[in-house]
């Protein structure tokens, strides 16, 4: 009887996870940096002087669909700063794409921009707009500056609540809605907005459960991340809205809109550090309306050894030597990485917003993104990184 139960358990485990489960390592210990002299493995395309890596992958298609998850690991290779990062996918090598634009053989089409500017941010028929798999923000110096013997000053910035600095940060996210893009033959890339030759070391892997699930169609819409040469920092929202028309070739059912957003730049009073509403309209109907904000950034302190630290005077109730609870003046560490930000923390991944749109009829549809952003002056570089796509039944 015991053997029968064990056999049934094993059969159930295999069936629930899928007989064709696999994990594919896309990048391993890959250097993402900024240097004209850098090198990459033969199967990795190195672009933007190393700030962007792309690899061609082939995964046999799952006839009945599958769950897909992504895992990204980041370690500083000497860059002490927090930087925007993105993992993305595109499939059609016959169209204009990030590879041939970065290599100089193609140019971003004018119609992929707005007001004849900011090219490469809209999905148009001639351009294979990258679809974002996962948005992340690098921590301050995790791994490289975590060694307090090598960098003894780092211990003075570590609060008592953090027993040690972590040696890496790992993010996992379910991206099963993108299964149609992440099976078959496709290109997957990782971009980090680093400007040092030290940069970061990255691991990226995809896991396929093999568990049957409904297959979906992904329709790219917009993506303002400046992956390739010729793209500007997207400070457009202070000047205009981002409006884009798409044409569906047939009616689609169970449509869902995915939207990823983070605010950046502007120093202490800029879009990175102030609350600004994001409103997304689909066919003139407001479908997403929220203030993207993270106020839990202190929870990521263990990943940020090289963050700048100040002290802040405060008052706390604490026990004295007689175990009496008394009011005391204290001075606490306040790290830059602790500060609240526009939908991100140093060391965090960004979770997409998604909303159901129901059935969409064949023909023209419009998305419009409204962010009353702060204008750029001097070197502030206020900007918003947003990306959006539709998912619907096949």
Steps between C-alpha positions, in 0.01 A plus 500: 500500500784737588665442160171575324464828691859599415441420133177703498681793666780495242251476214300790645816712541612439142155569362450821699837648404514357149705227337690753285612729781831672439716792607703679235799710602510799267785703653749378760734740676457737205677835527272797429715812496605802297828444322607499136754226578262247650444149371211255516456126430460404136125445534438838666460823304654792691344840423510858634865448601392214723197659669274264307544127433280297266487126439308287251312213665295208372250324725280228346141622507254352749195400297270538802680796651714522814572715804814712463698677771812713480780522755762776496801524729710817522837563666700820478834462324615832642221741405386652833180662371134403464404471134194425289494156344275307266471150356310488170408283201435538128457238229499633146855537366364606159373830642686801631606405852742593779782294345510645150436853629783473753730354233418789265340307212150634575345812646208533735193584288354848546153361557630311806540832681273781603487848344788391275712446809586234759522228234477131587232520769192383304420167339461552126496251211864559403647490853513205740444690824664320796250362749617533857529177696616648830594850620752521783718748683853408598593550865791712616805276464359160606765228487804707412479735799345242733841381621568700818854362528586639159290814547503560879316832477188315386437370852440855626201537268340169600218536753474257791192345339714372210729216617698498173501641152352264241730382221235522225138588431264252334161573345246247378181585315224300334487611134271228366296763311805536269528128420438555127805730483719281723463177301615420149789715377542841661752758617529581869699795630610664821573872532642693794545877491857483628769744393803332662741246356452289815125459461305198625500121470166351400339156485171452316304175476156396378305212655224315315270284712352301212161525671231559236341843504309709244725653236488877459578759235723795596456834324781750573386859555765740636837489673695816586817328626794627295655166411671608178712774351301796375237483773463794735441496872119495508421835659200538267227476765572851628422625146226272371313175550609173341225399259513202267253337261500129422290302255373155596453268203216313671283507810687390813361360823616533860736786423721621784713813506840479675672820607844548663613842623781660700600865547862618496733798527459850628711463814318545833206696357460313174281227362693227678406639841156659461157343464360540148183339373509267199177480296456253215210533259389230258259616232455821704394306811719533808603144589801560729527795736746489790804659660792260458694515825718278721536595867656171615850561365664463842406131479764464225783647710696172514553518122646852500844513663631796298195720549570847637415532870399795714388511862166619626417612851188348646331414829428143605374307800779264605600300807771639728743299716222446757269356232279804527338626181599865459497761227844549346657710230649277230688552177415250228657419165302606195624356172423630154366154420242539780326794333158447340491514121270496196403131490845359576765450763871432443509120482136447404316358202193680366166322487280587198155647539244307299132554427238302310363662183265217401421450131657740250357534152698483178640836391661807655561541874687771688711503815592830663731542800478823700769588757524864617877467527755761604681687224874462458733785579877473515615148577185384680404236240143453621345215304258208518571149379169345398412193298167345410360208304174314441439132575196322355367152421650324201 
